[in-house]
Amino acid sequence: MIYNRFTIKIITRVLLITLTCFLFTWVIRQEHLIITRFAVVLFLIFQTYSLIFYINKTNRKLKFFLQSLRYMDSVNVSGENDRSFKELNLTYNKIIDEVRLAYLEKESLNHYLTNIVEHIGVGLISFTNLGEVEIINKATKNLLKIDYLKNIKFLDTIFDNFSDLLFNMKNNQRKLITIKIDDESLKIALHSTIFKIRGKEIKLISLQNIKSELEAGEIDAWQKLIRVLTHEIMNSITPISSLASTANNYLKNSSNDPTKLDPRDFEDIATAVKTIDKRSTGLLKFVRNYKKVYRVPKPNLQPITVIDLFNRIELLIEQQFKKNKISYSFKVEPESLKIRGDVVLLEQVIINLTKNSIEALEGNLNGKIQLVSKINQNNHPVIQIIDNGPGIPNDILQNIFIPFFTTKDEGSGIGLSLSRQIMRVHNGFLDVNSTPHKKTIFTLQF
C-alpha cells in the first residue's frame, strides 16, 4: 500500500514534468508568448525540484530508519506531512522492537556464558595474533597470581618465554610445563584451540595445575612397587638369614668337630656364611627402609601453635647448631599462627629438613638456617626452612623426592620422599626452590 502510494506520487510528478516539457515546446514556437515561456520554465524547474525533494525525503526517511535500527531507537511519526509514511514508520518500529529483543537475548546469553567461563575451575585465556587478551577468567588469574592482563607478553615476567610458548602452540596441541610462582612449583597442563571470529584468528588456551594429581599418581606407583618388592624380598631373605645364622653357629659350636672338614673348605664355608649373613642383614635393612616409605601412619590432626613447634625443634637440635657453628633463627607472622596437623609427624619432617640444611652448610663459616612461618598469597599457612648453603643443582633438584635417590655416601634416600608423603597425608605439599651458591628453601604448605 505504501509502495503503491509512493509509486503513484512519482508517476504523477513525472507526468507533470513531461506535460510541462510538451507545453514548453509549444510555447517556444509562439514568438508573442515571451512571458509565458518564462512562466513555463519556472514551473518546469519547480516540478523537477519537487520530484528531487520528494525522493530525497524518502531517502532521508530510510537513512533515519537505518540509524534508528543501528542504535535500537524507535522511529517517531511527526507532523501532518508524514501521514503517507505513518504505516512505514509503524513497520519500522516493529522491526526495531524485534531486533532489540534479539539483541537483548544475545546479551543475556553472552552474560550467561561469561559467568560460566568466569566460574569454571579450569583456567581459560584467549588472545589474538598480536597477543591482545580477549578473555581471561578468574581461575587463570588465581593460578598465575595476576589481577589484570592486557597482553600475554606480560606473562614473560612470570616465566621466561611463556608468551612465545603460547604463541607457538598449534591447534588441539597439548603440553605439560613446570613453572615456579612465589617459591611454589606448578605442573600446568596446556591445551590449545584455534578458531576464527569475523575473519580474526583467536587462540584459546586452557591451563590446569595438575601437580597434585601427578604427585598422587607418582606416590601410588611407588607404593605398588614397594608392596611387591617387600613381599618378594621378605619371603626370600628371611630363610637365608636364618640359614646363614644357623650355619655360622654350627661351625662355631665346639660339639661339632670341624677338623673333619678340609681347612680350605672350612674357610670357604665360613667366608660364604659370613657373606650371606652380612648381605641378608643389609637387605633386611633395605626392606625396612622400603616399609617406612609406604607405611606412613594416619596423622592425628590437632591444632598446633607454630611458635611452640619451633621452640621444641630448637631444643632438639640446638647442640648440632652450636657444634657446626651455624646461626639459627625463626620468625612467625602472626605470632599466634596455628596449623592443623600431627605434631609428631611434622616435627619429624622439619627436623629431617633442618638436618639436611646442617649437612649442606658443613664447612661454611657463615652458615645460617632460618625457619619462617606465614600466610602466603593463597591464604594458606606455610613453613619454610631456609639456608644459605651451596644450593641444589637443577639436574639433581628434579630427583630429590624420588625414594632411595641420594647423593650422600651413607644416605638411605628415603628422608625427603617420606617427608613429602607426610605432607600429602596432611592434604598439603612439600616443595623446594634452590638458587645455587645462594640459598635453598623447602616449603611446607598446609
C-alpha positions, 0 to 999 in steps of 0.5 A: 500500500505504501509502495503503491502510494509512493509509486503513484506520487512519482508517476504523477510528478513525472507526468507533470514534468513531461506535460510541462516539457510538451507545453514548453515546446509549444510555447517556444514556437509562439514568438508573442508568448515571451512571458509565458515561456518564462512562466513555463520554465519556472514551473518546469524547474519547480516540478523537477525540484519537487520530484528531487525533494520528494525522493530525497525525503524518502531517502532521508526517511530510510537513512533515519530508519537505518540509524534508528535500527543501528542504535535500537531507537524507535522511529517517531511519526511527526507532523501532518506531512508524514501521514503517507509514511505513518504505516512505514514508520509503524513497520519500522518500529516493529522491526526495531522492537524485534531486533532489540529483543534479539539483541537483548537475548544475545546479551543475556546469553553472552552474560550467561556464558561469561559467568560460566567461563568466569566460574569454571575451575579450569583456567581459560585465556584467549588472545589474538595474533598480536597477543591482545587478551580477549578473555581471561577468567578468574581461575587463570588469574588465581593460578598465575597470581595476576589481577589484570592482563592486557597482553600475554607478553606480560606473562614473560615476567612470570616465566621466561618465554611463556608468551612465545610458548603460547604463541607457538602452540598449534591447534588441539596441541597439548603440553605439560610445563613446570613453572615456579610462582612465589617459591611454589612449583606448578605442573600446568597442563596446556591445551590449545584451540584455534578458531576464527571470529569475523575473519580474526584468528583467536587462540584459546588456551586452557591451563590446569595445575595438575601437580597434585594429581601427578604427585598422587599418581607418582606416590601410588606407583611407588607404593605398588612397587614397594608392596611387591618388592617387600613381599618378594624380598621378605619371603626370600631373605628371611630363610637365608638369614636364618640359614646363614645364622644357623650355619655360622653357629654350627661351625662355631659350636665346639660339639661339632668337630670341624677338623673333619672338614678340609681347612680350605673348605672350612674357610670357604664355608665360613667366608660364604656364611659370613657373606650371606649373613652380612648381605641378608642383614643389609637387605633386611635393612633395605626392606625396612627402609622400603616399609617406612616409605609406604607405611606412613601412619594416619596423622592425628590432626590437632591444632598446633601453635607454630611458635611452640613447634619451633621452640621444641625443634630448637631444643632438639637440635640446638647442640648440632647448631652450636657444634657446626657453628651455624646461626639459627633463627625463626620468625612467625607472622602472626605470632599466634599462627596455628596449623592443623596437623600431627605434631609428631609427624611434622616435627619429624619432617622439619627436623629431617629438613633442618638436618639436611640444611646442617649437612649442606652448610658443613664447612661454611663459616657463615652458615645460617638456617632460618625457619619462617612461618606465614600466610602466603598469597593463597591464604594458606599457612606455610613453613619454610626452612631456609639456608644459605648453603651451596644450593641444589643443582637443577639436574639433581633438584628434579630427583630429590623426592624420588625414594632411595635417590641420594647423593650422600655416601651413607644416605638411605634416600628415603628422608625427603620422599617420606617427608613429602608423603607426610605432607600429602597425608596432611592434604598439603605439599612439600616443595623446594626452590634452590638458587645455587651458591645462594640459598635453598628453601623447602616449603611446607604448605598446609 
